Amino acid sequence: MLKKLLKYEWKTASKMLLLMHGIVLLMAIFDRITLQLSGGMGESGSYILDTVNALLMFAMVMVIGSVCLFTYVYLAYRFYKNVFTDQGYLTNTLPVTPTQIILSKGICSVLWMVIDAVVLMIAIFILAGHKEFFVDLGDIMRELMKIFADFNLTAWITLIVLILSPFVMTIQLYFCVAVGNLCKIHKVLGSIGVYIATYIVQQIAGVIILFATDFDPVASTVTTPAGFHVALADMMFTPMLLSLILSVVCAVLFWFATRYIMTKRLNLQ
């Protein structure tokens, strides 16, 4: 049944999201062609063309930001609409468990967050891609591979945090929607308030971690760039490890709280 739920959720959610991300790629291609024809920013020698190019780049940035935000909000809205509104009567009468509902929607949401990041990178490559750009990118990738090959713990922990981030973001969204559902009125505003509160608490916890671990890259006495990077990696190890632990703890708490509310405190009125 989980497979059927996931298939339905993916098919339904993708109708809107594919369109939005397709617009981002088409606009990136249009902007790149326009920049190429006009000679590029600051190279056309025309104030009007430079102004148009600047406006197109600004519009591109706004579109990318809007689509990323839309994806995040849309995924939360689908969870709210399918579980806690009138549609919830149908969803919660299906022969499925709250765990299966959360998993089906969560997997779809995580996949779309990954696609969101990939589309963003592709758009950047389309806009900024040139020989020197890809040469520099190749050098950076080789350096990163070397760092991981040397089993730098800070790098590996950072990678794990990045991989876990869409999962944590998704279950945090669902937790906020579920807690907001407990409000008798203004459930959407309640969900937004819970999200803001959890975000502030997480940021405060992050600041506390930095202060508690005495993180201060400026205080490094190493003068060479390579030495500075090594010292910075050493100082980042404890904060990143604590951030990883915090992310895992938050994800577990959000998961069990969301499932509990859907199982014991579901309110569809």
Secondary structure, DSSP 4 states (H G I P E B T S, - for coil): -HHHHHHHHHHHHHHHHHHHHHHHHHHHHHHHHHHHHHTSTTTS--HHHHHHHHHHHHHHHHHHHHHHHHHHHHHHHHHHHHHHSTHHHHHTTSS--HHHHHHHHHHHHHHHHHHHHHHHHHHHHHHH--HHHHHHHHHHHHHHHHHHHTT-HHHHHHHHHHHHHHHHHHHHHHHHHHHHTTSSS-HHHHHHHHHHHHHHHHHHHHHHHHHHTT--GGG----SHHHHHHHHHHHHHHHHHHHHHHHHHHHHHHHHHHHHHHHH-----
